[in-house]
Amino acid sequence: MRISLRQLQVFQAVARHLSYTRAAEELNMTQPAAFTQVKQLEETLGMALLERIGKRIHLTEAGHVVRESAQETLDGLERMQMQLDDLRGLRQGRLKLAIVSTAQYFMPRLLGEFCTANPGVEVALTVTNRQTVLARLTGNEDDLCVLGTPPEGLDVVATAIADNPLAILARHDHPLLQADEISPQRIAEEPFILREPGSGTRLAAERFFAARGLRLKMRMELGSNEAIKQAVIGGLGLAILSRDTLALEGRFGLLKPLNVKGFPLLRQWQVAYPRGKHLSVVAEAFLEHLVTHARAAALAGPLPPGADSMAPLALPARPERSQPICESNSA
């Protein structure tokens, strides 16, 4: 019986998402290729692992058995790799990261610094939405995850690494930019372009307005910060986004934050991993790098084209928060 590691990885992704399309997106492969890998695994085992009922995919009884055993196999291989990485130290090693899409505005600078100092380290970076990062965090699929505050109930260690203020953004010529201060009641009358349901940014914004008995008027829902910014520039409405996303557009004056009472919403970037997880030497080193340098990288914003990721950053004086703020259930 010949079963490949790739077949197990693809089957696990399909079983987790119950979708060939989403599994293929996660693994950077085509949907037909993912289907073929699972089909070959089923043929090798001589049993159906998945069945389609209506429009949904379900695991068969054999599928549940294979999923559990495959996870044990993949976990064992990962432990072996981590032990070998520990023996090598930082000369070589692999670092698996999952980050929410907004973190991409400062993470390249941090990775550039770390990989320049440790050229033997190979990085596998997944940039996705909050829901997928939380699923990966729960499933122990990565060494470290970078996101906003993890929800209560997740048994994780989460450490605050940088501020992540949310601002209400408008096009440069919006009439409300002339106002000294705008009430939440007034701003709620404006049309908004929002992130997808489950987005940490959207959840924080909706909680803010719901606490005041208000509901945002959604004109459009988009799953990308860049698409939202373009929609605002196009005059479709306002947006609530991390101020980190404003760096380039702010420099050119295309987007500006509105002075709304209660904003910016003060949130934090956090790095998290499952409690009890053994971090490799590489993961430990990168965690320390994040705690030490993430705040300065977030303040500096995205790298302009052609910029040197190793350019020194000025860090304003402020006590660092280097201790985990959540070693159990919440953050």
KEKE-3310 file (N, C-alpha, C; in steps of 0.2 Angstrom, whole numbers, plus 5000, padded with zeros to 4 digits):
npx = (5004:5004:5004:5005:5013:5008:4995:4989:4990:4982:4970:4967:4966:4954:4945:4945:4939:4928:4927:4933:4937:4941:4951:4960:4963:4970:4981:4987:4985:4976:4958:4954:4966:4967:4956:4960:4970:4964:4955:4964:4969:4958:4956:4968:4966:4954:4941:4928:4930:4924:4908:4895:4881:4867:4872:4883:4898:4902:4911:4914:4912:4924:4931:4932:4940:4952:4955:4958:4969:4978:4981:4988:4999:5004:5007:5017:5027:5029:5034:5046:5053:5054:5062:5074:5076:5079:5091:5099:5099:5099:5105:5098:5082:5063:5050:5033:5020:5005:4995:4983:4976:4978:4989:4999:5004:5015:5022:5031:5043:5047:5050:5060:5070:5073:5076:5087:5096:5096:5100:5098:5085:5069:5054:5037:5023:5006:4994:4979:4961:4953:4945:4950:4963:4961:4955:4966:4975:4968:4969:4982:4991:5002:5018:5017:5004:4998:4987:4972:4965:4963:4948:4938:4939:4947:4961:4975:4991:4994:5002:5004:5010:5010:5002:4986:4976:4960:4952:4940:4939:4939:4936:4947:4941:4929:4914:4913:4925:4928:4922:4924:4922:4913:4898:4895:4881:4879:4888:4884:4874:4880:4884:4893:4908:4911:4922:4921:4909:4914:4927:4940:4941:4928:4920:4924:4920:4907:4903:4906:4897:4884:4884:4880:4867:4866:4867:4877:4876:4877:4884:4892:4900:4916:4931:4944:4956:4963:4954:4943:4948:4950:4937:4932:4940:4934:4922:4912:4908:4911:4924:4930:4945:4961:4973:4985:4984:4983:4994:5001:4991:4988:5000:4999:4988:4975:4966:4959:4958:4943:4937:4930:4920:4926:4934:4951:4947:4955:4965:4975:4989:4992:5003:5001:4999:4995:4992:5003:5010:5026:5038:5049:5067:5068:5055:5054:5064:5059:5048:5053:5059:5048:5041:5051:5053:5041:5032:5039:5040:5026:5023:5030:5025:5020:5033:5039:5040:5055:5062:5073:5072:5080:5082:5085:5074:5065:5061:5048:5049:5044:5037:5040:5029:5031:5027:5016:4999:4989:4987:4979:4963:4958:4960)
npy = (4994:5010:5026:5043:5057:5069:5066:5063:5076:5084:5078:5080:5094:5095:5088:5096:5108:5104:5106:5106:5117:5127:5120:5118:5131:5135:5126:5131:5125:5118:5116:5104:5096:5094:5086:5075:5070:5066:5056:5047:5043:5037:5026:5019:5015:5008:5012:5023:5040:5052:5059:5065:5074:5081:5098:5097:5091:5077:5068:5050:5035:5029:5039:5047:5039:5038:5052:5055:5046:5050:5063:5060:5055:5066:5075:5068:5068:5082:5084:5077:5084:5096:5092:5089:5102:5108:5102:5107:5120:5138:5138:5131:5128:5127:5139:5141:5151:5159:5173:5186:5196:5210:5211:5210:5222:5225:5214:5209:5217:5213:5200:5201:5206:5196:5185:5189:5190:5176:5167:5153:5149:5144:5150:5147:5156:5160:5170:5176:5176:5181:5170:5159:5159:5157:5144:5137:5140:5133:5121:5118:5120:5128:5136:5149:5161:5177:5189:5199:5201:5185:5175:5172:5157:5150:5139:5146:5153:5170:5184:5201:5212:5224:5240:5241:5251:5255:5265:5277:5279:5290:5297:5309:5321:5321:5328:5327:5328:5341:5343:5346:5336:5321:5313:5296:5293:5301:5297:5285:5286:5286:5278:5262:5253:5236:5223:5205:5194:5189:5194:5202:5216:5220:5214:5221:5234:5233:5229:5241:5250:5244:5244:5256:5256:5257:5253:5249:5256:5246:5247:5239:5224:5217:5207:5211:5222:5231:5231:5237:5250:5255:5256:5266:5276:5278:5283:5276:5275:5275:5268:5256:5253:5245:5257:5254:5250:5262:5268:5270:5276:5287:5294:5300:5307:5302:5295:5299:5299:5301:5312:5305:5303:5292:5285:5283:5265:5256:5243:5228:5220:5203:5189:5171:5154:5137:5133:5123:5119:5114:5124:5126:5129:5139:5145:5150:5160:5168:5172:5180:5190:5196:5201:5210:5219:5221:5232:5244:5241:5240:5254:5260:5255:5249:5243:5254:5253:5246:5249:5246:5233:5232:5244:5255:5257:5270:5269:5274:5280:5269:5258:5241:5227:5212:5201:5186:5190:5182:5167:5157:5156:5167:5183)
npz = (5000:4995:5001:4999:5007:5003:4999:5011:5017:5008:5009:5023:5023:5015:5023:5034:5029:5022:5009:4993:4985:4995:5002:4992:4989:5001:5001:4990:4977:4962:4961:4954:4955:4969:4971:4963:4971:4983:4977:4973:4985:4990:4981:4984:4997:4995:4999:5001:5007:5007:5005:4995:4999:4994:4991:4999:5007:5016:5028:5027:5038:5037:5032:5044:5052:5045:5044:5058:5060:5050:5055:5066:5060:5053:5063:5070:5061:5060:5074:5073:5064:5071:5082:5075:5070:5082:5085:5075:5078:5075:5063:5053:5048:5049:5048:5052:5049:5052:5047:5049:5036:5037:5044:5035:5032:5040:5043:5033:5034:5047:5045:5035:5042:5052:5044:5037:5047:5050:5039:5036:5039:5033:5028:5029:5025:5028:5023:5027:5031:5047:5052:5046:5051:5065:5064:5060:5071:5081:5076:5077:5067:5063:5068:5074:5076:5070:5075:5079:5095:5102:5103:5118:5126:5118:5121:5123:5122:5122:5116:5118:5105:5098:5095:5088:5081:5076:5064:5057:5040:5026:5010:5003:5000:5008:5015:5029:5034:5038:5050:5068:5078:5077:5080:5086:5082:5072:5062:5060:5051:5038:5023:5023:5019:5022:5030:5028:5037:5053:5052:5062:5063:5058:5068:5080:5076:5075:5088:5095:5090:5092:5106:5108:5104:5090:5072:5059:5042:5029:5014:5005:5005:5007:5005:5007:5012:5003:4993:4999:5002:4990:4986:4994:4990:4978:4981:4987:5000:5018:5028:5041:5046:5051:5056:5052:5038:5031:5028:5015:5007:5015:5014:5002:5003:4999:5007:5022:5040:5050:5062:5074:5088:5101:5093:5088:5089:5101:5099:5099:5092:5092:5095:5094:5101:5103:5120:5129:5118:5111:5106:5093:5091:5082:5081:5094:5093:5084:5090:5100:5093:5087:5099:5103:5091:5084:5087:5083:5069:5066:5068:5058:5046:5030:5018:5007:4988:4983:4995:5009:5019:5031:5036:5049:5063:5071:5088:5098:5115:5127:5139:5136:5132:5136:5142:5141:5139:5139:5145:5145:5143:5136:5127)
capx = (5000:5008:5001:5009:5012:5004:4988:4986:4989:4976:4964:4966:4963:4947:4941:4944:4935:4923:4927:4939:4939:4944:4957:4965:4966:4974:4987:4990:4984:4970:4953:4955:4972:4965:4951:4963:4974:4959:4953:4970:4970:4952:4958:4973:4963:4948:4935:4926:4932:4920:4902:4892:4874:4865:4878:4888:4903:4903:4916:4911:4915:4931:4935:4934:4946:4958:4957:4962:4976:4982:4983:4993:5005:5007:5009:5023:5032:5031:5038:5052:5056:5056:5068:5080:5078:5082:5098:5103:5099:5096:5108:5093:5075:5057:5045:5027:5017:4998:4994:4978:4978:4980:4996:5004:5007:5021:5026:5037:5049:5050:5053:5066:5076:5074:5079:5094:5100:5096:5098:5096:5078:5064:5048:5030:5018:5000:4990:4972:4956:4953:4942:4955:4969:4958:4955:4973:4977:4965:4971:4990:4994:5007:5022:5014:4999:4998:4980:4970:4963:4959:4941:4938:4937:4953:4966:4981:4996:4994:5006:5003:5016:5010:4995:4982:4971:4955:4950:4935:4942:4935:4940:4951:4936:4922:4912:4914:4932:4928:4919:4928:4920:4907:4895:4893:4875:4879:4892:4880:4870:4884:4885:4900:4910:4914:4925:4917:4907:4920:4933:4941:4939:4921:4917:4926:4916:4899:4902:4906:4890:4879:4884:4876:4861:4867:4869:4880:4872:4882:4883:4895:4905:4922:4935:4951:4957:4964:4948:4939:4951:4948:4930:4931:4943:4929:4916:4906:4906:4917:4927:4933:4950:4966:4976:4991:4982:4982:5001:5003:4986:4989:5005:4997:4982:4969:4962:4960:4954:4938:4937:4923:4920:4927:4939:4952:4946:4962:4966:4982:4991:4995:5005:4998:5000:4991:4995:5006:5014:5033:5040:5056:5072:5067:5049:5056:5068:5055:5043:5057:5060:5041:5040:5056:5053:5034:5029:5042:5038:5019:5023:5034:5020:5022:5039:5038:5044:5063:5064:5077:5069:5084:5083:5084:5068:5065:5056:5047:5050:5038:5039:5038:5025:5034:5024:5010:4993:4984:4991:4974:4957:4956:4965)
capy = (5000:5017:5032:5049:5062:5074:5064:5064:5083:5086:5075:5083:5100:5094:5086:5102:5113:5101:5109:5105:5123:5130:5116:5120:5138:5134:5123:5134:5121:5119:5111:5097:5093:5092:5081:5069:5067:5062:5051:5042:5040:5032:5020:5015:5012:5004:5014:5030:5044:5058:5058:5072:5074:5088:5102:5097:5086:5074:5062:5044:5033:5027:5046:5049:5035:5041:5059:5054:5043:5055:5069:5058:5054:5072:5078:5064:5070:5088:5083:5075:5090:5101:5090:5090:5109:5110:5100:5112:5127:5143:5137:5129:5126:5129:5143:5141:5157:5161:5180:5189:5200:5216:5211:5210:5229:5226:5208:5208:5221:5209:5194:5203:5207:5190:5180:5192:5188:5169:5165:5146:5148:5144:5152:5146:5161:5159:5176:5174:5180:5179:5164:5153:5159:5154:5137:5135:5140:5128:5114:5118:5119:5133:5138:5155:5165:5184:5191:5203:5197:5178:5175:5169:5150:5146:5138:5148:5158:5175:5190:5208:5214:5230:5243:5240:5256:5256:5272:5277:5282:5293:5300:5315:5327:5320:5334:5327:5330:5348:5343:5345:5330:5318:5308:5290:5293:5305:5293:5279:5288:5286:5271:5259:5246:5232:5217:5200:5192:5185:5198:5205:5223:5221:5213:5227:5240:5232:5229:5248:5254:5240:5246:5263:5256:5259:5248:5252:5255:5243:5247:5234:5219:5215:5202:5213:5229:5234:5232:5242:5256:5257:5257:5272:5281:5278:5287:5272:5276:5275:5261:5255:5248:5246:5263:5252:5250:5269:5271:5273:5281:5293:5298:5303:5311:5299:5293:5302:5297:5305:5313:5302:5302:5285:5282:5276:5260:5254:5236:5226:5214:5198:5182:5166:5147:5133:5132:5117:5117:5115:5129:5125:5135:5144:5148:5154:5165:5173:5175:5185:5195:5200:5205:5216:5224:5222:5238:5248:5239:5242:5261:5262:5254:5245:5245:5257:5249:5247:5250:5241:5230:5232:5251:5256:5260:5274:5266:5279:5277:5266:5251:5235:5222:5206:5195:5184:5193:5177:5160:5151:5155:5173:5188)
capz = (5000:4994:5002:4999:5012:5000:4999:5018:5018:5005:5013:5029:5022:5013:5028:5038:5026:5019:5003:4988:4983:5000:5003:4986:4990:5007:4999:4983:4971:4959:4964:4951:4958:4976:4970:4961:4977:4987:4974:4973:4992:4991:4977:4987:5003:4993:5003:5000:5012:5007:5001:4994:5000:4991:4989:5005:5007:5022:5030:5029:5044:5035:5032:5051:5054:5041:5047:5064:5059:5046:5059:5071:5056:5051:5069:5072:5056:5063:5080:5071:5061:5076:5085:5071:5069:5088:5085:5071:5081:5070:5057:5048:5051:5045:5052:5049:5051:5049:5049:5046:5030:5039:5047:5030:5031:5044:5044:5028:5037:5053:5042:5032:5047:5055:5039:5035:5053:5051:5032:5035:5041:5028:5031:5026:5027:5026:5024:5026:5035:5054:5054:5044:5056:5071:5063:5060:5078:5085:5074:5078:5060:5062:5074:5077:5072:5072:5074:5084:5101:5101:5107:5124:5126:5115:5126:5119:5125:5117:5119:5114:5102:5095:5095:5081:5082:5071:5062:5051:5034:5021:5004:5005:4999:5011:5019:5036:5036:5041:5057:5073:5081:5074:5085:5083:5079:5065:5057:5058:5045:5032:5021:5025:5016:5028:5029:5028:5043:5056:5053:5069:5062:5058:5075:5084:5074:5076:5095:5097:5088:5095:5113:5108:5101:5083:5068:5053:5036:5025:5006:5002:5009:5003:5009:5006:5014:4998:4989:5003:5001:4983:4986:4998:4986:4973:4983:4988:5007:5023:5030:5047:5045:5055:5054:5048:5031:5029:5027:5009:5004:5019:5012:4996:5004:4996:5012:5029:5046:5052:5070:5077:5096:5103:5088:5085:5093:5103:5099:5099:5088:5096:5093:5098:5099:5108:5126:5129:5112:5111:5101:5090:5092:5077:5083:5100:5092:5080:5095:5104:5088:5087:5105:5103:5086:5081:5088:5079:5062:5064:5067:5052:5041:5025:5015:5000:4983:4983:5002:5012:5025:5036:5038:5056:5064:5078:5092:5103:5122:5130:5141:5132:5135:5134:5145:5139:5142:5140:5145:5146:5139:5133:5126)
cpx = (5004:5003:5006:5008:5007:4997:4985:4985:4983:4970:4962:4963:4956:4943:4940:4939:4929:4921:4933:4941:4943:4951:4962:4968:4971:4981:4990:4990:4977:4965:4953:4961:4971:4960:4955:4967:4970:4957:4958:4970:4964:4953:4963:4970:4957:4942:4934:4927:4927:4914:4899:4884:4871:4871:4883:4892:4903:4908:4912:4914:4922:4935:4936:4940:4952:4960:4961:4969:4981:4985:4989:5000:5009:5010:5016:5029:5034:5035:5045:5056:5058:5062:5074:5082:5081:5090:5102:5104:5096:5100:5103:5087:5069:5053:5039:5023:5010:4997:4987:4980:4981:4987:5001:5007:5014:5025:5032:5044:5052:5053:5059:5072:5078:5078:5086:5098:5101:5095:5097:5089:5074:5058:5042:5025:5012:4996:4983:4967:4956:4950:4946:4961:4967:4957:4962:4976:4974:4967:4979:4993:5001:5012:5019:5009:4999:4991:4978:4968:4960:4953:4942:4936:4943:4959:4973:4985:4996:4998:5005:5010:5016:5003:4992:4976:4966:4952:4944:4938:4937:4939:4942:4946:4929:4921:4913:4921:4933:4926:4925:4928:4914:4905:4894:4886:4875:4883:4889:4875:4873:4884:4893:4901:4914:4917:4919:4915:4913:4926:4934:4939:4932:4918:4918:4921:4909:4898:4902:4899:4884:4878:4880:4870:4860:4869:4871:4876:4878:4880:4886:4900:4910:4927:4942:4951:4959:4958:4943:4942:4950:4941:4928:4934:4938:4923:4910:4904:4912:4919:4930:4938:4956:4970:4983:4990:4982:4989:5002:4998:4986:4994:5003:4991:4976:4964:4964:4955:4949:4939:4930:4924:4921:4932:4945:4950:4953:4962:4973:4983:4994:4998:5003:5000:4997:4995:4997:5010:5021:5035:5047:5060:5070:5061:5050:5060:5064:5050:5047:5058:5053:5040:5045:5054:5046:5031:5032:5040:5031:5019:5025:5029:5023:5029:5037:5042:5051:5066:5068:5074:5073:5086:5081:5077:5068:5059:5054:5047:5044:5039:5036:5034:5027:5032:5018:5004:4988:4987:4985:4968:4956:4962:4962)
cpy = (5006:5023:5038:5054:5068:5073:5065:5072:5086:5084:5078:5090:5100:5092:5091:5107:5110:5104:5108:5112:5127:5127:5118:5127:5138:5131:5125:5129:5122:5114:5104:5093:5090:5086:5074:5066:5063:5056:5045:5039:5035:5026:5016:5011:5007:5006:5021:5034:5050:5056:5065:5071:5081:5092:5102:5091:5083:5069:5056:5041:5031:5034:5048:5046:5037:5048:5059:5051:5047:5061:5067:5057:5061:5076:5074:5067:5078:5088:5081:5080:5095:5099:5091:5097:5111:5108:5105:5119:5132:5143:5135:5128:5129:5133:5143:5146:5157:5168:5182:5194:5206:5216:5211:5217:5230:5220:5207:5212:5216:5203:5195:5203:5200:5185:5183:5190:5180:5166:5158:5144:5149:5145:5150:5151:5160:5166:5175:5178:5177:5172:5158:5153:5156:5147:5134:5135:5135:5121:5113:5116:5124:5134:5144:5158:5172:5186:5196:5198:5191:5178:5171:5161:5146:5145:5139:5152:5164:5181:5196:5210:5221:5233:5242:5245:5256:5263:5271:5282:5285:5296:5307:5321:5326:5326:5333:5328:5337:5348:5342:5339:5327:5313:5302:5289:5296:5300:5287:5280:5287:5279:5268:5253:5242:5226:5211:5198:5188:5189:5202:5212:5224:5220:5218:5233:5239:5232:5237:5251:5250:5242:5253:5262:5257:5253:5252:5251:5252:5243:5242:5230:5216:5211:5205:5220:5233:5236:5237:5249:5259:5259:5264:5278:5283:5282:5283:5272:5276:5268:5262:5250:5250:5252:5260:5252:5257:5272:5274:5278:5287:5297:5303:5307:5308:5297:5297:5300:5303:5306:5311:5301:5294:5282:5287:5271:5257:5246:5234:5220:5209:5192:5177:5159:5143:5132:5124:5115:5118:5119:5127:5131:5141:5148:5153:5160:5171:5176:5181:5191:5199:5204:5211:5221:5225:5229:5244:5247:5241:5250:5263:5260:5250:5247:5248:5253:5251:5249:5245:5239:5230:5239:5251:5259:5264:5271:5272:5276:5275:5260:5246:5230:5216:5200:5193:5187:5188:5170:5155:5152:5161:5178:5194)
cpz = (5000:4995:5003:5005:5009:5000:5006:5019:5015:5008:5019:5028:5019:5018:5033:5036:5024:5012:4999:4987:4989:5002:4998:4987:4996:5005:4992:4978:4968:4962:4961:4954:4965:4975:4968:4967:4981:4984:4974:4980:4993:4987:4981:4993:5001:4997:5001:5007:5013:5003:5000:4995:4999:4989:4994:5004:5014:5023:5031:5035:5043:5035:5039:5053:5051:5043:5053:5064:5055:5050:5064:5067:5055:5057:5071:5067:5058:5069:5078:5068:5066:5080:5081:5070:5076:5088:5080:5074:5075:5064:5051:5052:5047:5050:5049:5052:5048:5052:5046:5041:5032:5042:5042:5029:5035:5044:5039:5031:5043:5050:5038:5037:5050:5050:5037:5041:5053:5044:5031:5037:5034:5031:5026:5029:5024:5028:5022:5031:5043:5056:5052:5049:5062:5070:5063:5067:5082:5083:5074:5072:5059:5069:5078:5073:5075:5070:5079:5090:5100:5105:5113:5123:5122:5120:5123:5124:5120:5120:5114:5111:5099:5095:5088:5081:5075:5070:5057:5046:5029:5015:5006:5004:5003:5015:5026:5039:5039:5048:5062:5077:5079:5079:5082:5080:5072:5060:5055:5052:5038:5030:5022:5020:5021:5026:5030:5036:5046:5056:5059:5068:5062:5065:5080:5083:5076:5084:5097:5095:5091:5103:5114:5105:5093:5079:5061:5047:5031:5017:5003:5007:5005:5008:5009:5008:5008:4993:4992:5002:4995:4982:4989:4993:4980:4975:4985:4996:5011:5024:5037:5046:5050:5052:5050:5041:5028:5026:5020:5006:5008:5017:5006:4997:5001:5001:5018:5034:5048:5060:5073:5084:5097:5098:5089:5091:5095:5104:5099:5095:5093:5093:5097:5096:5104:5114:5127:5123:5113:5105:5099:5092:5088:5079:5089:5098:5088:5085:5098:5099:5087:5093:5105:5098:5082:5081:5084:5071:5061:5064:5061:5046:5036:5021:5008:4995:4983:4990:5005:5019:5031:5039:5045:5057:5071:5082:5098:5110:5125:5133:5137:5135:5132:5137:5142:5142:5143:5139:5146:5141:5135:5132:5124)
residu = (MET:ARG:ILE:SER:LEU:ARG:GLN:LEU:GLN:VAL:PHE:GLN:ALA:VAL:ALA:ARG:HIS:LEU:SER:TYR:THR:ARG:ALA:ALA:GLU:GLU:LEU:ASN:MET:THR:GLN:PRO:ALA:ALA:PHE:THR:GLN:VAL:LYS:GLN:LEU:GLU:GLU:THR:LEU:GLY:MET:ALA:LEU:LEU:GLU:ARG:ILE:GLY:LYS:ARG:ILE:HIS:LEU:THR:GLU:ALA:GLY:HIS:VAL:VAL:ARG:GLU:SER:ALA:GLN:GLU:THR:LEU:ASP:GLY:LEU:GLU:ARG:MET:GLN:MET:GLN:LEU:ASP:ASP:LEU:ARG:GLY:LEU:ARG:GLN:GLY:ARG:LEU:LYS:LEU:ALA:ILE:VAL:SER:THR:ALA:GLN:TYR:PHE:MET:PRO:ARG:LEU:LEU:GLY:GLU:PHE:CYS:THR:ALA:ASN:PRO:GLY:VAL:GLU:VAL:ALA:LEU:THR:VAL:THR:ASN:ARG:GLN:THR:VAL:LEU:ALA:ARG:LEU:THR:GLY:ASN:GLU:ASP:ASP:LEU:CYS:VAL:LEU:GLY:THR:PRO:PRO:GLU:GLY:LEU:ASP:VAL:VAL:ALA:THR:ALA:ILE:ALA:ASP:ASN:PRO:LEU:ALA:ILE:LEU:ALA:ARG:HIS:ASP:HIS:PRO:LEU:LEU:GLN:ALA:ASP:GLU:ILE:SER:PRO:GLN:ARG:ILE:ALA:GLU:GLU:PRO:PHE:ILE:LEU:ARG:GLU:PRO:GLY:SER:GLY:THR:ARG:LEU:ALA:ALA:GLU:ARG:PHE:PHE:ALA:ALA:ARG:GLY:LEU:ARG:LEU:LYS:MET:ARG:MET:GLU:LEU:GLY:SER:ASN:GLU:ALA:ILE:LYS:GLN:ALA:VAL:ILE:GLY:GLY:LEU:GLY:LEU:ALA:ILE:LEU:SER:ARG:ASP:THR:LEU:ALA:LEU:GLU:GLY:ARG:PHE:GLY:LEU:LEU:LYS:PRO:LEU:ASN:VAL:LYS:GLY:PHE:PRO:LEU:LEU:ARG:GLN:TRP:GLN:VAL:ALA:TYR:PRO:ARG:GLY:LYS:HIS:LEU:SER:VAL:VAL:ALA:GLU:ALA:PHE:LEU:GLU:HIS:LEU:VAL:THR:HIS:ALA:ARG:ALA:ALA:ALA:LEU:ALA:GLY:PRO:LEU:PRO:PRO:GLY:ALA:ASP:SER:MET:ALA:PRO:LEU:ALA:LEU:PRO:ALA:ARG:PRO:GLU:ARG:SER:GLN:PRO:ILE:CYS:GLU:SER:ASN:SER:ALA)
# end
